[in-house]
Amino acid sequence: MTNQDLIKSKDNQVESSEHTRSAVQTVIPAVDIYETDENLTLMADLPGVTHEGLDIQLDNGLLTIRGKVGSAQKGKHLLQEFSSADYYRQFKLSDRIAAEKTTAELDSGVLKLIIPKAETAKPRKVEIRH
């Protein structure tokens, strides 16, 4: 796979999420992507997102990550200077992945998504016959 096989669709910025038709502000999270011969590994920073607030969709080569930040504080706000936003990020993926074998882990606000490559995308060693 080349870098062109994985195209990020947005830059880091705060935007109103038109995709969900919601007035809630969304943040495009920082993401690191690593490639090996076997898979792609995506690491995304999603502070404040829990397992229940995370939605990952992989459909027709489009990877969509949504993270909803829940309020940890109980009670009535008397003063609020900190505001949080939900997370939204999309990537166009190559058709050379094994989408059904994708796994995800969320630990302390860091998402680790492992997307295996399809067998046709993996490098092969050619045997030399005598």
C-alpha positions as CSV (number, residue, x, y, z in Angstrom):
1,M,0.0,0.0,0.0
2,T,1.1,3.5,-0.7
3,N,0.4,6.7,1.2
4,Q,-2.2,7.5,-1.5
5,D,-4.2,4.4,-0.4
6,L,-5.1,6.1,2.8
7,I,-6.3,9.7,2.4
8,K,-7.3,11.9,5.3
9,S,-10.4,13.8,4.6
10,K,-10.0,16.8,6.9
11,D,-7.4,18.9,8.7
12,N,-7.3,19.3,12.5
13,Q,-9.9,22.0,13.3
14,V,-13.1,22.6,15.2
15,E,-16.1,22.5,13.1
16,S,-19.9,22.1,13.3
17,S,-20.6,18.5,12.4
18,E,-22.7,18.7,9.2
19,H,-22.5,14.9,8.9
20,T,-24.7,14.4,11.9
21,R,-26.9,17.4,11.4
22,S,-26.2,18.4,15.0
23,A,-25.4,21.7,16.6
24,V,-22.7,20.1,18.7
25,Q,-19.2,21.2,17.9
26,T,-16.8,18.5,16.8
27,V,-13.0,18.3,16.9
28,I,-11.0,16.4,14.4
29,P,-8.7,14.2,16.5
30,A,-5.0,13.9,16.0
31,V,-4.2,10.5,14.4
32,D,-1.0,8.6,13.7
33,I,-1.0,5.8,11.1
34,Y,1.6,3.0,10.9
35,E,2.0,0.5,8.1
36,T,3.6,-3.0,8.2
37,D,3.5,-5.8,5.6
38,E,0.5,-7.3,7.5
39,N,-1.7,-4.3,8.5
40,L,-2.3,-0.6,9.1
41,T,-2.4,0.6,12.7
42,L,-4.3,3.8,13.5
43,M,-3.8,5.6,16.8
44,A,-6.2,8.4,17.6
45,D,-6.4,10.7,20.6
46,L,-10.0,10.8,21.9
47,P,-9.7,12.2,25.5
48,G,-13.0,11.9,27.4
49,V,-14.5,9.3,25.1
50,T,-15.7,6.0,26.7
51,H,-16.5,2.7,25.0
52,E,-20.1,3.6,25.1
53,G,-19.4,6.9,23.4
54,L,-17.3,5.5,20.6
55,D,-18.7,4.6,17.1
56,I,-16.5,3.2,14.4
57,Q,-17.9,2.4,11.0
58,L,-16.1,0.8,8.0
59,D,-18.4,0.9,5.0
60,N,-17.4,0.7,1.3
61,G,-13.8,1.8,2.0
62,L,-14.8,4.7,4.2
63,L,-13.7,4.6,7.8
64,T,-15.7,6.9,10.1
65,I,-14.7,7.5,13.7
66,R,-17.1,9.3,16.1
67,G,-16.4,9.9,19.7
68,K,-19.0,11.4,22.1
69,V,-17.6,13.0,25.2
70,G,-19.7,12.5,28.3
71,S,-19.8,14.8,31.3
72,A,-18.0,13.3,34.2
73,Q,-19.3,16.0,36.6
74,K,-22.6,15.7,38.4
75,G,-24.7,18.6,39.6
76,K,-25.6,22.0,38.4
77,H,-23.0,24.2,36.7
78,L,-22.2,27.4,38.7
79,L,-19.3,28.4,36.5
80,Q,-18.2,26.7,33.3
81,E,-15.0,27.8,31.6
82,F,-14.0,24.4,30.1
83,S,-16.1,23.1,27.2
84,S,-15.6,19.9,25.4
85,A,-16.5,18.8,21.9
86,D,-17.2,15.5,20.3
87,Y,-14.8,13.9,17.8
88,Y,-15.2,13.1,14.2
89,R,-12.8,11.8,11.6
90,Q,-13.1,10.1,8.2
91,F,-10.6,8.3,6.0
92,K,-10.9,6.8,2.5
93,L,-9.3,3.4,2.6
94,S,-8.0,1.2,-0.2
95,D,-10.0,-1.8,-1.3
96,R,-6.9,-3.9,-0.4
97,I,-7.8,-4.3,3.3
98,A,-9.6,-7.1,5.1
99,A,-12.3,-4.9,6.7
100,E,-14.0,-7.9,8.5
101,K,-10.9,-8.6,10.5
102,T,-10.5,-5.0,11.8
103,T,-10.1,-4.8,15.6
104,A,-10.3,-1.8,18.0
105,E,-9.1,-1.0,21.5
106,L,-9.8,2.1,23.6
107,D,-7.6,2.7,26.6
108,S,-7.4,6.0,28.5
109,G,-8.7,8.0,25.6
110,V,-6.4,6.5,23.0
111,L,-8.0,4.4,20.2
112,K,-5.9,1.7,18.6
113,L,-7.4,0.4,15.4
114,I,-5.7,-2.5,13.6
115,I,-6.8,-2.9,9.9
116,P,-5.3,-6.1,8.3
117,K,-4.3,-6.0,4.7
118,A,-6.0,-8.3,2.2
119,E,-3.9,-11.3,1.1
120,T,-3.5,-9.7,-2.3
121,A,-1.9,-6.6,-0.8
122,K,0.7,-8.4,1.2
123,P,4.2,-8.8,-0.3
124,R,5.2,-12.2,-1.4
125,K,8.5,-13.9,-1.9
126,V,8.8,-15.6,-5.3
127,E,10.4,-19.1,-5.1
128,I,13.1,-19.8,-7.7
129,R,12.8,-23.3,-9.3
130,H,15.9,-25.2,-10.4
